[in-house]
Amino acid sequence: MVTTNSKSYFREVEKSHRNYTSALRKARSRQSVMNLYWRHKRQHEALLKKHLRDEMTEIVQIKKKFK
């Protein structure tokens, strides 16, 4: 099921990847490519962590309805 939370997450990931691929094309050295990768990885992990936290909040709210 795709919720508004999921749509927002996918938009943020798509934006992150656009910026990443654009920056990769402009990179001038091997080190700058690796720095871009590590920065992108941290950003991606933070987005995923936030997304999963938001989903867990939704799950908890749904579970409360069953009690």
C-alpha positions as CSV (number, residue, x, y, z in Angstrom):
1,M,0.0,0.0,0.0
2,V,1.4,3.4,-1.0
3,T,0.6,6.1,1.5
4,T,1.2,9.8,1.4
5,N,4.2,9.1,3.6
6,S,5.6,6.6,1.0
7,K,5.0,9.1,-1.9
8,S,6.9,11.7,0.0
9,Y,9.7,9.3,0.6
10,F,9.9,8.3,-3.0
11,R,10.0,11.9,-4.1
12,E,12.8,12.7,-1.7
13,V,14.8,9.6,-2.9
14,E,14.2,10.6,-6.6
15,K,15.4,14.2,-5.8
16,S,18.5,12.8,-4.0
17,H,19.4,10.5,-7.0
18,R,18.9,13.4,-9.5
19,N,21.3,15.5,-7.5
20,Y,23.8,12.6,-7.1
21,T,23.9,11.7,-10.8
22,S,24.2,15.4,-11.7
23,A,27.1,15.8,-9.3
24,L,28.8,12.6,-10.6
25,R,28.8,14.0,-14.1
26,K,30.6,17.1,-12.9
27,A,33.1,15.3,-10.7
28,R,36.8,15.8,-11.7
29,S,38.7,13.3,-9.6
30,R,38.4,9.8,-8.1
31,Q,38.3,11.3,-4.6
32,S,35.5,13.6,-5.4
33,V,33.5,10.7,-6.8
34,M,34.0,8.7,-3.6
35,N,33.1,11.8,-1.4
36,L,29.9,12.2,-3.4
37,Y,29.1,8.5,-2.9
38,W,29.6,8.6,0.9
39,R,27.6,11.8,1.2
40,H,24.8,10.3,-0.9
41,K,24.9,7.1,1.1
42,R,24.5,9.0,4.4
43,Q,21.6,11.0,3.0
44,H,19.9,7.9,1.7
45,E,20.3,6.1,5.0
46,A,18.8,9.1,6.8
47,L,15.9,9.3,4.5
48,L,15.2,5.5,4.9
49,K,15.5,5.8,8.7
50,K,13.0,8.7,8.8
51,H,10.7,6.8,6.4
52,L,10.7,3.6,8.5
53,R,10.1,5.6,11.7
54,D,7.1,7.3,10.1
55,E,5.8,3.9,9.0
56,M,6.1,2.5,12.4
57,T,4.2,5.4,13.8
58,E,1.4,4.6,11.3
59,I,1.5,0.9,12.3
60,V,1.2,1.8,16.0
61,Q,-1.8,4.0,15.3
62,I,-3.5,1.3,13.3
63,K,-2.8,-1.3,16.0
64,K,-4.4,1.0,18.6
65,K,-7.7,0.8,16.7
66,F,-7.8,-3.0,17.3
67,K,-7.7,-2.8,21.0
